[in-house]
Amino acid sequence: MQLFSLNDALSNTALRLQTDGKLTQWSAAVRGKQPAAPLWAQQYTAGSQLRDFLWTGLSGTCTISDRVVALLQDHAISGWNTYPVELYDAAGRLIQGYAGLGVTGRYAGRLSFDKRESAVVYLMAPSGKPFPHFKGLQFDSALWDGSDLFMDTCGSGYVLTTERVAKLFKKHKVTNCKFERIEDMQLLAQEHKIIRAELVSNFETPSRTD
């Protein structure tokens, strides 16, 4: 079983959105809760190209084209819904043909990285200095509801997908999104958050009391 994270492609040419500041409503909508009224967003960067995915600066928050909605429906992809949005370009013109992507599939726990010292990798920065990174998202299949798109119940913000979704989007050349295998995901590690080997040893080996 191969799982992927669904991410912003960080395109310089694609139109990017700024939300209306209703962060609580956007966050709830991303997790599948329907807003009482369409959520509003406007172009805020130099990029102007309309792509299949249009992203905001909020974790996991994006809108998808009608083409993507049709692909998800036609191929019976599970774990998602849409919510109404009003999108505008920099000139205030309405952008049509998009809906917000809500994720209804769930992982009953927190998706997080293995923070043990043995799992840390060091990557070279442009300055030539190595920096520690946690690598590989921890995953317990027993906590997953089996949906093709899903998020955890603890608010980490990661959107994960099955290989079905990754292959479907690649086949149909869906634009402005990228997939990364969960075992390849990396996060810059703060030194004080690395669980050192001696701490693991002390925790796993109880002290004698006799």
N, C-alpha and C positions, 0 to 999 in steps of 0.2 A: 504493500500500500504506500503510495507516494502522496504526500501533502505539500501544499505550497502556500506561501503568503502572497496576497494580492496587494500590489503597491503602485504608488504614483510613479510614472515613468520619468518625472522631472524634466519634461520637455521645455525647451526655451521658446518654442514657437506656438505651443498650444495655449489657448485661452485659459487663464486661471481665475478662480472666483474668490471673492471676499464675501463672507456671509453678513447677514443683517445684525449680528451681535446677539441673537437669541440662542446662545450656546447650549442651554439646557434642552431646548426643543430640537435643535439639530442633533445633539448627542442621542436623544431618545429616538429620533427618527432613524438614525443609522442603525440602531438596535431593533428596528422593526416596528416601533410604535408610531401610529399614524398621527400627524399633527392636526390640530383643529382647523388650520388654514394653510394654504401654500406657503412654503418658506422661501425667502427672498435672498438673492445673491447677485452680485455685479462683478464684471470684469475689473481686475485691478493691476494687471501687469501688462508689459509690452506685447506679450504673446497674443495673437488674435485668431489662430486657426482653431476651428471647431473640430474636435476629435470625438471618438466614441466615448471616452471618459473625460470629464472635466472635473478637476480636483480643487478643493479648498485647502486652506492651511490647517484645518482641523483633522485630527487623526482618523483615518478611515472614511472620511466624509467626501463623497463624490456624487456626481450625477452621471447618468448613462443615457446614451442615445436610444431612440426608438428601435434602431437596428439591434442593439444589444438586448433590449427587452424582448424582442421577438426571438432572438437566438435562445435565450434562457427559457422562454416559454415553449418553443418548438422542440427543444431537446430535453424537456422535463427535468431541468435542473432544479434541485430542491434547496431550501434554506434561505429564501430571499423574498422580498416584496418591493414595491416602489411607493414613493410618497410624492405628492404634488409640489412642484417648485416653480418659482418665477425667476427667470434669469435674464439679465440685461447686459448689453455690451457697454463699452466706455462712453458711448454717445447716448445711452439711455434707451436704446432700441431693444425690444423684447426678443429673446432668443427662444425659438420654438423647437420642439422635437426632443426634449429631455425630461427625465424624471430622476428623483433622488433614489439612490440604491439603499434599501434597508436590508439588514442581515438578520434572519430569524433563526437560523441554525445555532445550536449552542454546544459549548464545551463546559461541563459542570465543574469548573475549577479555574485556577489562574494559569494562563500560558506564560511561562517564564523561562529564562536561560539557566543552564547548569552553571552555578557560580563556584564550583569547586576548582581549586588551583590546577588540578589535572586536566580540566576542560578549557583552560585559558590558552588562547593563541596570541602571538605577538606579531603585529603588522607594522611595517615601516611607514612612518609619516614622510611627507615631502622633505622635511628637515633632516631626515636620516635617523631620527630617533624612533626606537620601537615603542609601540603603545599596546597595552594588553587589551584584548577583546574576549568577551564571552562568545562562544560559537555553538550554535545548535539549540533550537527551541525544544524544551522538554515536552513530551506528549504521552498521555495515557489514553489509549483507545477506549478503555472502559468508561471514560468520562465524556465521550463524544456521542452525540445523538445520531451520527451517520449522515448528516446533511452535506450537500455539496458545497455550500457556503456556510461558514459559521464563525462565531466569536465566542470568547469565554464569558462566564457569568460574573467576572470580577473587574471588568472594565479596563483591561490592558490596552484595548484599541486595535489589536491585531485582527485582520480579516484573513481567514484561512480558507483554502479551497481544495477540492479533490483534483486528481489528475484529469478527470473528465472535463472540468472547466478549463484548465490550462490548455489541453489539447483542442478543445472547441474554439477558444479564442485565437489560438495560433492558426488553426485551419482557416478561419474566416477573417483573419488579419484584423482583429480588433485593435484599435489604436489607443495610445497614451495610457497603457497600463503595462505592468511587468510582473512576472512571477519569479519567486525564489523558493527553492526547496527549503523546508523548515530546518533541515540539518545544516544548511549553509548560511543561515541567518547569523548576523554578527551584531554585537552591541559593545560600544566602547565601555571598558570596565574601569570603574573607580577602584583604586587600590584597596580602600577600606571595605569594599564589598566582596572582595575575593575571599573565599573560604579556604584558608591555608590547610595544608595536609596535616599538620600537627593538631589543628583544631578538630578535624574529622576523626583523627585517630583517638583523641581524648574523648570525643563524643561516643564513638562506637565501642570503645573498650572501657567497661565499667571498672572503677577502682576497687581493690579488694578491701574488705572490711574486717577480715579475720587476722 
